[in-house]
Amino acid sequence: MSRRLRIGVIFGGTSGEHDISLLTARGVLGAIDTSRYEVVPIGIARTGAWSVGDDVLDRLSLEAETSRDAVSASPLDKPESSAGTIGAMAEALALLSNAGVDAVFPLLHGPMGEDGTLQGLLEFCGVPYVGCGVAASAVAMDKGLAKDVFRSNSIPTLPWIMVQRGKWKGRREPTLDDLESSFAYPLFVKPANLGSSVGISKAVNRDELAAGLDLAARYDERLLVEPGIDAREIEIAILGNSEPQASVPGEIRPNRDFYDYKAKYFDDATELIVPAVLEDSLSGGLQELAVQSFEALACSGIARVDFLLERGTNKAYISEVNTMPGFTESSMYPRLWEASGIAYSQLIDRLLKLALELRGRGVV
């Protein structure tokens, strides 16, 4: 009988999406096939300290309950360095680089986890990992850079203006004038490098636009502004490496003005319609566009492609490509694949196989 593969599952992190990562990890750890894999939980605290062990998720979850709200955490706040932090990280790096694990399933969302930083560390250690590589992770994470890639590949995306945080702080009124002369309200303001709709706001007048830029500036140096349209929110899951497959489309119907952080994680009235009610030709066109976007960004393994489907015209615009989507059993990505014929535990297995095929160097 062949030995079980040793899989490191990394979660937590220093970004504003720390708590979402813990939810994702709890889902994966509860569903992974332990008859095939020996699981090594690896947690990263908000401070940046790494720790390894079966009790790590419970400890970080307890810390999360007694700490400040995840939405208020800003990636601009750097974790404090300490001898303890460095020692814990050295222990985790030793575990990885000494081939203590055969592969890693990184379940971090947002900066310092989903943006190519962790992927670069794993590449340096020579450890196979689930998901997109360094470049794809970094570009997909930056909404402005991703839009540049979409535009250069003739993939439809809404027009946008990128505002530098320093420029906004130093030239508030001229910046507002420029934005108002370029776009009509409503406008959406987003931190360029963040997920889970953290820091995103909708503005219908100048005061709200200024407040939205202030909010986004808490989370990033680059602030993206784009016009709002009357649209349905459609999502498609992608799975694969050189031959990526698209799931059936799903639709998000928030009970709020837009699909913000609270609508995603705390509003039970938000509807996830799987599969989305679409004509077959439209559904097929969106699936093709999703795969095209995945390939344009050089993604691998996993991604969720989010669309805005304009009402009345059915014109589709790529909103973003998420390279580590929420992965609890009730999250959209697993639900889309379940509707497409792949159960949650099978999906975890498929992703690990894809990681080993791409980066496993003979380990399968």
C-alpha positions as CSV (number, residue, x, y, z in Angstrom):
1,M,0.0,0.0,0.0
2,S,1.4,3.4,-1.0
3,R,2.0,5.9,1.7
4,R,-0.4,8.8,2.3
5,L,0.8,12.1,0.8
6,R,1.6,14.7,3.5
7,I,-0.3,17.9,2.7
8,G,0.3,21.2,4.4
9,V,-2.9,23.4,4.7
10,I,-2.0,27.0,5.3
11,F,-4.5,29.5,6.6
12,G,-5.0,32.8,8.5
13,G,-2.6,35.5,7.4
14,T,-2.1,39.2,8.1
15,S,-4.7,40.6,5.6
16,G,-8.1,42.0,6.3
17,E,-9.5,38.6,5.1
18,H,-7.9,36.6,8.0
19,D,-11.3,35.4,9.4
20,I,-12.6,34.4,6.0
21,S,-9.4,32.2,5.5
22,L,-10.2,30.5,8.8
23,L,-13.7,29.6,7.6
24,T,-12.3,28.3,4.4
25,A,-9.7,26.2,6.3
26,R,-12.3,24.7,8.5
27,G,-14.3,23.5,5.5
28,V,-11.3,22.0,3.8
29,L,-9.9,20.3,6.9
30,G,-13.3,18.8,7.6
31,A,-13.7,17.4,4.1
32,I,-10.2,16.3,2.9
33,D,-9.8,12.6,2.5
34,T,-7.6,11.6,5.4
35,S,-7.3,8.0,4.1
36,R,-5.3,9.4,1.2
37,Y,-3.7,12.5,2.8
38,E,-1.9,13.1,6.1
39,V,-2.8,16.7,6.9
40,V,-0.5,19.2,8.5
41,P,-2.4,22.4,9.6
42,I,-0.2,25.5,9.3
43,G,-1.6,28.7,10.7
44,I,-0.5,32.3,10.3
45,A,-1.6,34.7,13.0
46,R,-2.6,38.3,12.3
47,T,0.8,39.3,13.7
48,G,2.5,37.2,11.0
49,A,3.6,34.4,13.4
50,W,3.5,30.9,12.0
51,S,2.5,27.8,14.0
52,V,2.0,24.2,13.1
53,G,-0.3,21.6,14.8
54,D,-3.7,20.1,15.0
55,D,-4.9,22.8,17.4
56,V,-3.8,25.8,15.3
57,L,-7.2,26.5,13.7
58,D,-9.0,26.5,17.0
59,R,-6.5,28.8,18.6
60,L,-6.6,31.3,15.7
61,S,-10.4,31.1,15.7
62,L,-10.5,31.9,19.4
63,E,-8.1,34.9,18.8
64,A,-10.3,36.1,16.0
65,E,-13.4,36.2,18.3
66,T,-11.7,38.4,20.8
67,S,-9.8,40.7,18.3
68,R,-10.9,43.6,16.2
69,D,-13.3,43.0,13.4
70,A,-11.7,41.6,10.2
71,V,-13.0,44.3,8.0
72,S,-11.1,47.0,10.0
73,A,-7.8,45.2,9.5
74,S,-5.7,47.0,6.9
75,P,-2.9,45.4,4.8
76,L,-1.1,48.7,5.2
77,D,-0.7,47.8,8.9
78,K,2.5,45.8,8.9
79,P,2.7,42.9,11.4
80,E,5.1,43.6,14.3
81,S,8.3,41.6,14.0
82,S,9.7,39.8,17.0
83,A,12.1,37.0,17.9
84,G,9.1,34.8,18.5
85,T,7.6,35.6,15.1
86,I,10.8,34.9,13.3
87,G,11.4,31.7,15.2
88,A,7.9,30.4,14.4
89,M,8.3,31.3,10.8
90,A,11.7,29.6,10.6
91,E,10.1,26.5,12.1
92,A,7.4,26.5,9.4
93,L,9.9,27.2,6.6
94,A,12.1,24.3,7.8
95,L,9.0,22.1,7.7
96,L,8.4,23.1,4.1
97,S,12.0,23.2,2.8
98,N,13.0,19.9,4.4
99,A,10.3,18.1,2.4
100,G,8.1,17.6,5.5
101,V,5.2,18.0,3.2
102,D,4.6,16.7,-0.3
103,A,2.4,19.7,-1.3
104,V,0.6,22.7,0.2
105,F,-3.0,23.9,-0.1
106,P,-2.7,27.6,0.6
107,L,-6.1,28.9,1.8
108,L,-5.1,32.6,2.4
109,H,-7.2,35.3,0.9
110,G,-6.1,38.8,0.1
111,P,-2.6,40.5,0.4
112,M,0.3,38.5,1.8
113,G,-1.3,35.2,0.8
114,E,-3.2,35.3,-2.5
115,D,-1.1,37.9,-4.2
116,G,2.0,35.9,-5.2
117,T,3.9,36.5,-1.9
118,L,3.2,33.1,-0.4
119,Q,3.4,31.5,-3.8
120,G,6.9,32.9,-4.2
121,L,8.0,31.6,-0.8
122,L,6.7,28.1,-1.8
123,E,8.5,28.2,-5.1
124,F,11.7,29.2,-3.3
125,C,11.3,26.2,-1.0
126,G,10.5,23.9,-3.9
127,V,7.2,22.8,-2.5
128,P,4.3,22.1,-4.9
129,Y,1.1,24.1,-4.1
130,V,-2.5,24.4,-5.2
131,G,-3.5,27.2,-7.4
132,C,-2.0,30.0,-9.5
133,G,1.7,30.8,-9.7
134,V,3.5,34.0,-8.6
135,A,2.7,36.2,-11.7
136,A,-0.9,35.1,-12.1
137,S,-1.6,35.6,-8.4
138,A,0.0,39.0,-8.3
139,V,-1.7,40.3,-11.5
140,A,-5.1,38.9,-10.7
141,M,-4.9,40.4,-7.2
142,D,-4.3,43.9,-8.6
143,K,-7.6,44.9,-10.2
144,G,-6.0,47.6,-12.3
145,L,-3.2,45.3,-13.7
146,A,-5.8,42.6,-14.4
147,K,-7.9,45.1,-16.4
148,D,-4.8,46.0,-18.4
149,V,-4.4,42.3,-19.3
150,F,-8.1,41.9,-20.1
151,R,-8.1,45.0,-22.4
152,S,-4.9,43.8,-24.2
153,N,-6.7,40.5,-24.9
154,S,-9.9,42.1,-26.1
155,I,-11.8,40.8,-23.0
156,P,-14.6,43.2,-22.2
157,T,-14.2,45.1,-18.9
158,L,-15.7,48.4,-17.6
159,P,-13.6,51.6,-18.1
160,W,-11.7,52.6,-15.0
161,I,-9.4,55.2,-13.5
162,M,-6.6,54.3,-11.0
163,V,-6.0,56.9,-8.3
164,Q,-2.8,56.8,-6.3
165,R,-3.3,57.1,-2.6
166,G,-0.7,59.9,-2.3
167,K,-2.3,61.9,-5.1
168,W,-5.7,61.6,-3.4
169,K,-4.4,62.8,-0.1
170,G,-2.6,65.8,-1.7
171,R,-5.1,66.8,-4.4
172,R,-8.5,65.9,-3.2
173,E,-10.7,68.5,-5.0
174,P,-8.8,68.2,-8.4
175,T,-9.0,64.4,-8.2
176,L,-12.8,64.6,-7.6
177,D,-13.1,67.0,-10.5
178,D,-11.2,64.6,-12.8
179,L,-13.4,61.6,-11.8
180,E,-16.7,63.5,-12.2
181,S,-15.7,64.8,-15.6
182,S,-14.8,61.2,-16.7
183,F,-17.7,59.2,-15.4
184,A,-21.3,59.7,-14.4
185,Y,-22.7,58.5,-11.1
186,P,-23.1,56.0,-9.6
187,L,-19.4,55.1,-9.2
188,F,-17.7,52.2,-7.4
189,V,-14.5,52.7,-5.5
190,K,-12.3,49.7,-4.7
191,P,-8.9,49.1,-3.2
192,A,-6.9,47.6,-6.1
193,N,-5.4,44.8,-4.0
194,L,-8.1,43.3,-1.8
195,G,-10.8,40.7,-2.0
196,S,-14.1,39.7,-0.3
197,S,-15.4,43.2,-1.2
198,V,-13.5,44.7,1.7
199,G,-13.1,48.5,1.3
200,I,-15.5,48.8,-1.6
201,S,-18.2,51.4,-1.7
202,K,-20.8,52.9,-4.1
203,A,-21.0,56.6,-4.5
204,V,-23.9,58.6,-6.0
205,N,-22.6,62.1,-5.3
206,R,-19.3,64.0,-4.6
207,D,-19.4,63.5,-0.8
208,E,-19.9,59.8,-1.1
209,L,-17.1,59.6,-3.7
210,A,-14.7,61.3,-1.3
211,A,-15.7,59.0,1.5
212,G,-15.3,56.0,-0.7
213,L,-11.8,57.1,-1.7
214,D,-10.9,57.6,2.0
215,L,-12.2,54.1,2.8
216,A,-10.3,52.5,0.0
217,A,-7.1,54.4,1.0
218,R,-7.2,52.6,4.4
219,Y,-6.5,49.3,2.6
220,D,-4.3,50.1,-0.4
221,E,-2.0,52.5,-2.1
222,R,-3.9,52.2,-5.4
223,L,-7.6,53.0,-5.6
224,L,-9.7,51.9,-8.6
225,V,-12.8,53.9,-9.7
226,E,-15.2,52.6,-12.3
227,P,-18.8,53.4,-13.3
228,G,-21.7,51.4,-12.0
229,I,-24.1,49.7,-14.4
230,D,-27.5,47.9,-13.9
231,A,-26.3,44.4,-14.1
232,R,-26.7,40.8,-12.8
233,E,-23.7,39.3,-11.0
234,I,-22.7,36.1,-12.6
235,E,-19.8,33.8,-11.4
236,I,-18.1,30.9,-13.1
237,A,-15.6,28.5,-11.5
238,I,-12.5,27.3,-13.4
239,L,-10.6,24.1,-12.7
240,G,-7.5,22.9,-14.5
241,N,-4.0,23.7,-15.8
242,S,-3.3,23.5,-19.5
243,E,-6.9,22.5,-20.3
244,P,-9.1,24.5,-17.9
245,Q,-12.7,23.6,-17.6
246,A,-15.6,26.0,-16.7
247,S,-18.4,25.1,-14.4
248,V,-22.0,26.0,-14.9
249,P,-22.6,29.8,-14.2
250,G,-24.1,30.9,-10.9
251,E,-25.8,34.2,-10.0
252,I,-25.5,36.3,-6.9
253,R,-28.6,38.2,-5.8
254,P,-27.7,40.4,-2.8
255,N,-30.4,41.8,-0.5
256,R,-28.3,45.0,-0.4
257,D,-27.4,47.7,-2.8
258,F,-24.5,45.7,-4.0
259,Y,-22.6,42.5,-3.1
260,D,-20.4,44.0,-0.3
261,Y,-18.6,42.2,2.6
262,K,-21.6,41.9,4.8
263,A,-23.8,40.6,2.0
264,K,-21.2,37.9,1.2
265,Y,-20.7,36.6,4.7
266,F,-23.4,37.8,7.1
267,D,-26.6,38.4,5.2
268,D,-28.8,35.3,5.0
269,A,-31.0,37.0,2.5
270,T,-28.3,37.0,-0.2
271,E,-29.3,34.4,-2.8
272,L,-26.9,32.1,-4.6
273,I,-28.6,30.8,-7.7
274,V,-26.9,27.7,-9.0
275,P,-27.1,27.2,-11.9
276,A,-28.0,30.7,-13.1
277,V,-31.1,31.1,-15.3
278,L,-29.5,31.9,-18.6
279,E,-30.1,30.9,-22.2
280,D,-27.8,28.1,-23.3
281,S,-26.0,30.3,-25.9
282,L,-25.4,33.0,-23.3
283,S,-24.2,30.5,-20.7
284,G,-21.8,28.9,-23.2
285,G,-20.4,32.3,-24.2
286,L,-19.8,33.3,-20.6
287,Q,-18.0,30.0,-20.0
288,E,-15.7,30.6,-23.0
289,L,-15.0,34.1,-21.8
290,A,-14.2,32.8,-18.3
291,V,-11.7,30.3,-19.7
292,Q,-10.2,33.0,-21.9
293,S,-9.7,35.3,-18.9
294,F,-8.1,32.4,-16.9
295,E,-5.7,31.8,-19.7
296,A,-4.9,35.4,-20.3
297,L,-3.7,35.8,-16.7
298,A,-1.7,32.5,-17.0
299,C,-3.8,31.0,-14.1
300,S,-3.5,27.4,-13.0
301,G,-5.5,25.1,-10.9
302,I,-8.3,27.2,-9.5
303,A,-10.0,30.5,-10.1
304,R,-13.5,32.0,-10.0
305,V,-14.3,34.5,-12.7
306,D,-16.9,37.2,-11.8
307,F,-19.0,38.9,-14.5
308,L,-21.3,41.9,-14.6
309,L,-24.1,41.0,-17.1
310,E,-25.8,44.2,-18.1
311,R,-29.6,44.1,-17.9
312,G,-31.4,44.7,-21.2
313,T,-28.3,44.1,-23.4
314,N,-26.9,41.0,-21.9
315,K,-23.4,42.5,-22.5
316,A,-20.9,40.8,-20.2
317,Y,-18.0,42.6,-18.5
318,I,-15.3,40.8,-16.5
319,S,-15.3,42.2,-13.0
320,E,-12.4,40.2,-11.6
321,V,-10.7,36.9,-11.5
322,N,-10.3,35.5,-7.9
323,T,-7.4,33.1,-7.6
324,M,-8.3,31.8,-4.2
325,P,-12.1,32.1,-3.9
326,G,-14.0,31.3,-0.7
327,F,-13.8,27.5,-0.3
328,T,-16.3,26.5,2.4
329,E,-18.8,23.8,1.4
330,S,-21.4,26.6,1.0
331,S,-19.2,29.0,-1.0
332,M,-19.9,29.7,-4.6
333,Y,-16.9,28.0,-6.1
334,P,-17.6,24.5,-4.6
335,R,-21.3,24.9,-5.2
336,L,-20.7,25.6,-8.9
337,W,-18.7,22.5,-9.2
338,E,-21.2,20.4,-7.3
339,A,-23.8,21.5,-9.8
340,S,-21.3,20.5,-12.5
341,G,-20.9,17.0,-11.1
342,I,-17.9,17.3,-8.7
343,A,-18.5,17.0,-5.0
344,Y,-16.6,19.0,-2.4
345,S,-14.2,16.3,-1.2
346,Q,-13.6,15.3,-4.9
347,L,-12.8,18.9,-5.7
348,I,-10.1,19.1,-3.0
349,D,-8.6,15.9,-4.4
350,R,-8.7,17.2,-8.0
351,L,-7.0,20.4,-7.0
352,L,-4.2,18.6,-5.2
353,K,-3.7,16.3,-8.2
354,L,-3.4,19.4,-10.5
355,A,-0.8,20.9,-8.1
356,L,1.3,17.8,-8.2
357,E,1.0,17.4,-11.9
358,L,2.1,21.0,-12.5
359,R,4.8,21.3,-9.8
360,G,5.2,17.9,-8.2
361,R,8.4,16.8,-9.9
362,G,7.4,13.2,-10.0
363,V,5.3,13.2,-6.8
364,V,1.7,12.0,-7.7
